[in-house]
Amino acid sequence: MADVWARGEPYEAYVGRWSRLAAGEFVEWLAVPEGAAWLDVGCGTGALTELVLARAGPASVTGVDPSEGFLEFARAAVLDGRASFAVGDAQELPFADGSFDAAVAGLVLNFVPEPAQAAREMARVTRACGVVAAYVWDYGGDMQMMRHFWDAAGELDPRARELDEGQRFSVARPDGLASLVRAVGLADVETRLIDVPTSFRDFDDYWGPFLGGQGPAPAYLSSLAPAEADALREAVRARVPIASDGSIRLLARAWAVKGRVDASAG
């Protein structure tokens, strides 16, 4: 089953809103000086671009993404004149060497077929001493809204275990991220965790975003027969911690990495 990333609205309801919370901490951690030229690789709906514009004082932010549907959403949502968006492949960025002061990727490297090539391209288009950085969800651990889903799905259907992001993405761990960027020659490599709260009014508020078809878990759910989907919903309901008022309070953990382009390289 292919990962589905095509439309902005269901992605925002599913995970984009939580991405914004993680992106804020990520941008502040990078501490890129004001007036920098930024590249947002796999910009999606523009969540990370918005936070760079709001908190980092950039001269410009260029977002690239392979999905025209996501870019349409980003162009409508991000009206700041310093931002621009274009179709682009993370593995073959359409920019000259050393075009940016910072190249970042939010929640995307694990979905790129060759993440090492994407990291290599990000380093290539970044100037000497510039920052290359990324963050990804902790799929195998404390990205809890997804973890509850996949743990329940795996008990009901063995094939679901093969689709579980926690099983598929070795890069979505601090050691995997650090190894990835060191392998492309970055210096001063650091990793950190970013925790954000994910709160839902009730179970329907939690479950509704899984019905949008965007991302591995919603795509898997949409592939099920109605009776199978109902069984999975009830299995997940039995797992999530529902408070006495019906609300659900979970944690979304992301892992982040940053490094600098070595001035002596090349």
BAKOLKE-643211 format. One line per 4 residues: their letters; for each residue x, y, z of N, C-alpha, C. Coordinates in steps of 0.2 Angstrom, whole numbers, plus 5000, padded with zeros to 4 digits. Layout:
BEGIN
a> X,Y,Z,X,Y,Z,X,Y,Z  ... $
# end
This chain:
BEGIN
madv> 5004,4994,5000,5000,5000,5000,5004,5006,5000  5003,5011,4995,5007,5017,4995,5005,5022,5000  5010,5026,5003,5008,5031,5007,5005,5037,5003  4999,5039,5006,4995,5044,5002,4996,5051,5005 $
warg> 4999,5055,5002,4999,5062,5004,4998,5067,4998  4991,5069,4997,4989,5073,4991,4985,5079,4993  4981,5079,4998,4977,5085,5000,4978,5088,5006  4978,5094,5007,4980,5098,5013,4975,5098,5018 $
epye> 4968,5098,5017,4964,5099,5022,4964,5092,5027  4963,5086,5024,4963,5080,5029,4970,5079,5032  4975,5081,5029,4982,5081,5032,4982,5086,5038  4979,5092,5038,4979,5096,5043,4975,5094,5049 $
ayvg> 4970,5091,5048,4965,5088,5053,4969,5082,5056  4973,5078,5052,4976,5072,5055,4982,5074,5059  4987,5077,5056,4993,5078,5060,4996,5085,5059  4994,5089,5054,4997,5095,5053,4996,5100,5059 $
rwsr> 4991,5100,5062,4990,5104,5068,4995,5103,5073  4997,5096,5074,5002,5095,5079,5009,5096,5077  5010,5096,5070,5016,5098,5067,5018,5105,5069  5013,5109,5069,5015,5116,5070,5018,5117,5077 $
laag> 5015,5113,5082,5018,5114,5089,5025,5112,5089  5026,5106,5086,5033,5104,5086,5038,5108,5082  5035,5111,5077,5039,5116,5072,5042,5122,5076  5037,5124,5081,5039,5130,5084,5046,5129,5088 $
efve> 5046,5124,5092,5052,5122,5096,5058,5121,5092  5056,5117,5086,5062,5115,5082,5065,5122,5079  5062,5127,5077,5064,5133,5074,5068,5136,5079  5066,5137,5085,5070,5141,5090,5076,5137,5092 $
wlav> 5076,5131,5092,5082,5127,5093,5087,5128,5088  5086,5129,5082,5091,5130,5077,5095,5136,5077  5091,5141,5080,5095,5148,5081,5098,5150,5075  5095,5150,5070,5098,5153,5063,5097,5161,5064 $
pega> 5103,5164,5062,5102,5172,5063,5097,5174,5058  5094,5180,5060,5089,5184,5056,5092,5185,5049  5088,5186,5044,5090,5188,5037,5092,5183,5033  5091,5176,5035,5094,5170,5032,5089,5168,5026 $
awld> 5092,5165,5021,5088,5162,5016,5087,5154,5018  5080,5152,5019,5078,5146,5021,5075,5142,5015  5077,5135,5016,5073,5130,5011,5069,5125,5016  5063,5125,5014,5059,5120,5018,5057,5114,5013 $
vgcg> 5061,5109,5014,5060,5103,5010,5054,5098,5012  5050,5097,5007,5044,5093,5009,5039,5097,5013  5038,5103,5011,5035,5108,5015,5028,5107,5016  5025,5102,5012,5018,5100,5014,5013,5106,5014 $
tgal> 5009,5107,5019,5004,5112,5019,5007,5119,5022  5014,5119,5023,5017,5125,5025,5017,5127,5032  5016,5121,5036,5017,5122,5044,5024,5125,5046  5029,5121,5044,5036,5124,5046,5037,5130,5043 $
telv> 5036,5131,5037,5037,5138,5033,5034,5144,5038  5028,5143,5040,5024,5148,5044,5028,5149,5050  5031,5144,5054,5034,5145,5060,5041,5149,5059  5044,5147,5053,5051,5150,5051,5049,5158,5050 $
lara> 5044,5159,5047,5042,5166,5045,5040,5170,5052  5037,5167,5056,5035,5170,5062,5040,5171,5068  5045,5166,5068,5050,5166,5073,5057,5167,5072  5059,5167,5065,5066,5167,5064,5068,5173,5060 $
gpas> 5064,5177,5058,5066,5183,5054,5069,5182,5048  5067,5178,5044,5071,5176,5038,5070,5181,5032  5075,5181,5028,5074,5186,5022,5070,5182,5017  5070,5176,5017,5065,5172,5012,5065,5165,5015 $
vtgv> 5059,5162,5013,5058,5154,5014,5055,5151,5007  5059,5147,5005,5057,5143,4999,5054,5136,5001  5048,5135,4999,5045,5128,5001,5045,5124,4994  5047,5117,4995,5046,5113,4989,5043,5106,4992 $
dpse> 5039,5104,4987,5035,5098,4989,5033,5094,4982  5033,5088,4982,5030,5084,4976,5023,5085,4975  5019,5086,4980,5012,5086,4979,5009,5093,4978  5006,5094,4972,5003,5100,4970,4997,5102,4975 $
gfle> 4994,5097,4977,4988,5098,4982,4990,5101,4988  4996,5099,4991,4999,5102,4997,5001,5109,4995  5004,5110,4990,5006,5117,4988,5001,5122,4987  4995,5119,4984,4989,5124,4984,4987,5126,4990 $
fara> 4987,5121,4995,4985,5123,5002,4990,5128,5005  4996,5127,5004,5001,5131,5007,5001,5138,5004  5000,5139,4998,5000,5145,4995,4994,5149,4997  4988,5146,4998,4982,5149,5001,4983,5151,5008 $
avld> 4987,5147,5012,4988,5148,5019,4993,5153,5021  4999,5153,5017,5004,5157,5019,5005,5163,5014  5003,5169,5016,5002,5175,5012,5008,5179,5013  5013,5178,5017,5019,5182,5018,5023,5182,5011 $
gras> 5025,5188,5009,5028,5189,5003,5035,5186,5003  5038,5185,5009,5045,5182,5009,5044,5174,5007  5038,5171,5007,5038,5164,5006,5036,5163,4998  5039,5158,4996,5037,5155,4989,5037,5148,4989 $
favg> 5033,5145,4984,5032,5137,4984,5033,5135,4977  5036,5129,4977,5037,5126,4970,5037,5118,4971  5035,5115,4965,5035,5108,4965,5043,5106,4965  5044,5101,4969,5051,5099,4969,5052,5092,4973 $
daqe> 5057,5088,4971,5059,5082,4974,5065,5082,4979  5064,5080,4985,5069,5081,4990,5075,5077,4988  5075,5072,4983,5081,5069,4981,5084,5072,4975  5081,5077,4972,5084,5080,4967,5082,5088,4967 $
lpfa> 5085,5091,4972,5082,5098,4973,5084,5103,4967  5080,5107,4965,5081,5111,4959,5084,5118,4960  5090,5117,4964,5093,5123,4966,5101,5122,4965  5104,5128,4964,5112,5127,4964,5115,5126,4970 $
dgsf> 5121,5124,4970,5125,5123,4976,5125,5129,4980  5125,5128,4987,5126,5134,4991,5120,5140,4991  5114,5138,4989,5109,5143,4988,5106,5146,4994  5106,5142,5000,5103,5144,5006,5107,5144,5012 $
daav> 5105,5147,5017,5108,5148,5024,5106,5142,5028  5100,5139,5027,5097,5134,5031,5093,5130,5027  5093,5123,5027,5089,5119,5024,5086,5114,5029  5079,5114,5029,5076,5110,5035,5070,5106,5031 $
aglv> 5068,5101,5035,5063,5096,5033,5059,5094,5039  5053,5095,5039,5048,5093,5044,5044,5087,5043  5045,5082,5046,5041,5076,5046,5041,5073,5039  5046,5073,5035,5047,5070,5028,5052,5065,5027 $
lnfv> 5058,5066,5030,5063,5062,5028,5062,5054,5028  5058,5052,5033,5056,5045,5033,5052,5042,5027  5048,5047,5024,5044,5045,5018,5048,5046,5011  5054,5049,5011,5058,5049,5005,5061,5042,5004 $
pepa> 5060,5040,4997,5063,5033,4996,5070,5032,4998  5074,5037,4997,5081,5037,4998,5083,5043,5003  5082,5042,5010,5083,5048,5014,5090,5050,5014  5095,5046,5013,5102,5048,5013,5103,5053,5007 $
qaar> 5100,5052,5001,5100,5056,4995,5097,5063,4997  5091,5063,5000,5088,5069,5002,5093,5073,5007  5096,5070,5012,5101,5073,5016,5107,5076,5012  5109,5072,5008,5115,5074,5004,5113,5081,4999 $
emar> 5107,5081,4997,5104,5086,4993,5103,5092,4997  5101,5091,5003,5100,5097,5008,5107,5100,5009  5112,5096,5010,5118,5099,5012,5121,5102,5006  5120,5099,5000,5123,5102,4994,5120,5109,4993 $
vtra> 5114,5111,4994,5111,5117,4992,5112,5122,4998  5115,5120,5003,5117,5125,5009,5124,5127,5009  5124,5134,5011,5131,5137,5011,5135,5134,5016  5142,5135,5015,5147,5133,5021,5145,5136,5027 $
cgvv> 5145,5132,5032,5143,5134,5039,5136,5135,5040  5132,5134,5035,5124,5134,5036,5122,5128,5039  5115,5128,5041,5112,5123,5045,5108,5119,5041  5108,5112,5042,5104,5107,5039,5101,5104,5045 $
aayv> 5094,5103,5045,5091,5100,5050,5084,5097,5048  5082,5093,5053,5075,5089,5051,5072,5087,5058  5066,5085,5058,5063,5082,5063,5057,5077,5060  5056,5072,5064,5052,5066,5062,5048,5064,5069 $
wdyg> 5042,5061,5068,5039,5058,5073,5042,5052,5076  5041,5051,5083,5044,5045,5086,5039,5040,5085  5038,5037,5079,5033,5032,5077,5033,5026,5081  5039,5024,5083,5039,5017,5087,5038,5018,5094 $
gdmq> 5038,5025,5097,5037,5026,5104,5032,5030,5106  5033,5037,5107,5028,5041,5110,5025,5046,5105  5024,5044,5099,5019,5047,5095,5012,5044,5096  5009,5045,5102,5004,5041,5105,4998,5040,5101 $
mmrh> 4995,5045,5097,4989,5044,5093,4990,5039,5088  4996,5039,5085,4997,5034,5080,4999,5027,5083  5002,5027,5089,5004,5021,5092,4998,5017,5094  4993,5020,5097,4987,5016,5099,4984,5013,5093 $
fwda> 4984,5017,5087,4981,5014,5081,4984,5008,5079  4991,5008,5078,4994,5003,5075,4995,4997,5080  4995,4998,5086,4995,4992,5091,4989,4988,5090  4983,4992,5090,4977,4989,5089,4976,4985,5083 $
agel> 4978,4989,5077,4978,4986,5071,4982,4979,5070  4988,4979,5073,4992,4974,5072,4990,4968,5076  4986,4969,5081,4983,4963,5085,4977,4960,5080  4974,4964,5077,4968,4962,5073,4970,4959,5066 $
dpra> 4975,4962,5063,4977,4960,5056,4985,4960,5056  4988,4954,5055,4995,4954,5055,4998,4958,5049  4995,4959,5043,4998,4963,5038,4998,4970,5040  4995,4973,5045,4995,4980,5047,5002,4981,5050 $
reld> 5005,4976,5053,5012,4977,5056,5017,4979,5051  5016,4977,5045,5021,4979,5039,5020,4986,5037  5014,4989,5039,5013,4996,5037,5014,5001,5042  5015,4998,5048,5016,5002,5054,5022,5006,5054 $
egqr> 5022,5013,5054,5028,5017,5053,5033,5016,5059  5031,5013,5064,5036,5012,5070,5040,5006,5067  5038,5001,5063,5042,4996,5061,5046,4998,5054  5043,5002,5050,5046,5004,5044,5052,5009,5044 $
fsva> 5052,5013,5049,5056,5019,5048,5062,5019,5053  5067,5016,5051,5073,5016,5056,5076,5023,5057  5075,5027,5052,5077,5034,5053,5074,5038,5058  5068,5036,5060,5064,5040,5065,5066,5039,5072 $
rpdg> 5072,5039,5073,5075,5038,5080,5081,5042,5080  5084,5045,5086,5089,5049,5086,5096,5046,5083  5097,5040,5084,5103,5037,5082,5103,5037,5074  5097,5035,5071,5096,5035,5064,5097,5042,5061 $
lasl> 5094,5047,5064,5095,5053,5061,5102,5056,5062  5105,5055,5067,5112,5057,5068,5116,5053,5063  5116,5047,5062,5120,5043,5057,5118,5046,5050  5112,5047,5049,5110,5050,5042,5114,5056,5040 $
vrav> 5114,5061,5045,5117,5067,5043,5125,5067,5043  5127,5063,5048,5135,5062,5048,5137,5059,5042  5134,5055,5039,5136,5051,5033,5136,5056,5027  5133,5061,5027,5134,5066,5022,5139,5072,5023 $
glad> 5142,5071,5029,5148,5076,5030,5146,5081,5034  5140,5082,5038,5139,5087,5042,5143,5087,5048  5144,5093,5051,5148,5094,5057,5144,5096,5063  5146,5096,5069,5143,5098,5075,5135,5095,5075 $
vetr> 5135,5089,5074,5128,5086,5074,5125,5085,5081  5119,5087,5082,5115,5087,5088,5109,5084,5087  5106,5080,5092,5099,5078,5092,5095,5080,5098  5089,5080,5098,5085,5082,5104,5078,5079,5103 $
lidv> 5074,5078,5108,5067,5076,5108,5063,5083,5108  5057,5082,5105,5052,5088,5106,5045,5085,5108  5043,5086,5113,5036,5084,5115,5031,5089,5115  5025,5087,5112,5020,5092,5112,5013,5088,5114 $
ptsf> 5009,5092,5117,5002,5088,5119,4998,5088,5113  4994,5082,5113,4989,5081,5108,4982,5080,5112  4978,5084,5112,4972,5084,5116,4965,5083,5112  4961,5079,5114,4955,5078,5110,4949,5079,5114 $
rdfd> 4943,5082,5111,4937,5083,5116,4934,5076,5118  4934,5071,5113,4931,5065,5115,4934,5060,5110  4932,5054,5110,4934,5049,5105,4933,5050,5098  4927,5053,5096,4925,5055,5090,4930,5060,5087 $
dywg> 4932,5065,5091,4937,5070,5089,4944,5067,5088  4946,5062,5091,4952,5058,5090,4951,5054,5084  4946,5050,5083,4945,5045,5077,4944,5049,5071  4940,5054,5071,4938,5058,5064,4944,5059,5060 $
pflg> 4950,5061,5062,4955,5063,5057,4958,5056,5054  4957,5050,5057,4959,5044,5053,4955,5042,5047  4949,5046,5047,4945,5044,5041,4946,5048,5035  4952,5053,5035,4953,5057,5029,4957,5054,5024 $
gqgp> 4960,5048,5025,4964,5045,5020,4971,5047,5018  4973,5052,5022,4980,5055,5021,4985,5052,5026  4990,5048,5024,4995,5045,5028,4994,5038,5029  4999,5034,5031,4998,5027,5032,4992,5024,5036 $
apay> 4991,5027,5042,4986,5024,5046,4979,5026,5043  4977,5032,5041,4971,5033,5037,4970,5029,5031  4976,5028,5027,4975,5024,5021,4974,5017,5022  4977,5014,5027,4975,5008,5029,4968,5007,5031 $
lssl> 4966,5011,5035,4959,5011,5038,4954,5011,5032  4955,5016,5027,4951,5016,5021,4951,5010,5017  4956,5006,5018,4956,4999,5014,4952,4994,5017  4950,4995,5023,4946,4989,5026,4939,4989,5024 $
apae> 4936,4983,5025,4929,4982,5024,4925,4986,5030  4919,4988,5029,4916,4991,5035,4916,4988,5042  4915,4981,5042,4915,4978,5048,4922,4978,5051  4927,4977,5047,4934,4977,5049,4936,4984,5052 $
adal> 4933,4989,5049,4935,4996,5051,4931,4997,5058  4925,4995,5058,4922,4995,5065,4925,4992,5070  4928,4986,5069,4931,4982,5074,4938,4985,5076  4941,4988,5071,4947,4992,5073,4946,4998,5077 $
reav> 4940,5002,5075,4939,5008,5079,4937,5006,5087  4934,5000,5088,4932,4999,5095,4938,4996,5098  4943,4993,5095,4949,4990,5098,4953,4996,5100  4954,5002,5096,4957,5008,5098,4954,5011,5103 $
rarv> 4947,5011,5103,4944,5015,5109,4945,5011,5115  4946,5005,5115,4948,5001,5122,4955,5003,5124  4959,5005,5120,4966,5007,5121,4967,5014,5124  4964,5019,5121,4966,5025,5122,4963,5027,5129 $
pias> 4967,5032,5133,4965,5034,5140,4960,5039,5139  4953,5037,5141,4948,5042,5140,4946,5044,5147  4947,5051,5148,4945,5054,5155,4938,5053,5157  4936,5055,5163,4929,5055,5165,4925,5059,5161 $
dgsi> 4928,5065,5159,4924,5070,5155,4923,5068,5147  4926,5062,5146,4926,5060,5139,4932,5062,5135  4936,5067,5137,4942,5069,5134,4948,5064,5134  4952,5065,5129,4958,5061,5128,4964,5065,5127 $
rlla> 4969,5064,5132,4975,5068,5132,4981,5064,5131  4985,5065,5125,4990,5061,5123,4996,5065,5122  5002,5062,5121,5008,5065,5119,5011,5063,5112  5013,5069,5109,5016,5068,5102,5024,5069,5103 $
rawa> 5028,5064,5102,5035,5065,5103,5038,5065,5096  5043,5070,5095,5047,5070,5088,5054,5070,5090  5058,5068,5086,5065,5068,5086,5068,5073,5081  5073,5077,5083,5076,5082,5079,5083,5081,5078 $
vkgr> 5086,5083,5073,5093,5083,5072,5095,5089,5068  5101,5092,5070,5104,5097,5066,5111,5096,5065  5114,5099,5060,5121,5099,5059,5123,5105,5054  5130,5106,5054,5132,5112,5050,5136,5109,5044 $
vdas> 5136,5113,5038,5140,5111,5032,5147,5113,5034  5151,5108,5033,5158,5109,5035,5161,5114,5030  5164,5120,5033,5167,5125,5028,5173,5122,5025  5176,5117,5027,5182,5114,5024,5181,5109,5019 $
ag> 5174,5107,5018,5172,5101,5014,5173,5104,5007  5175,5099,5002,5176,5101,4995,5181,5105,4994 $
# end
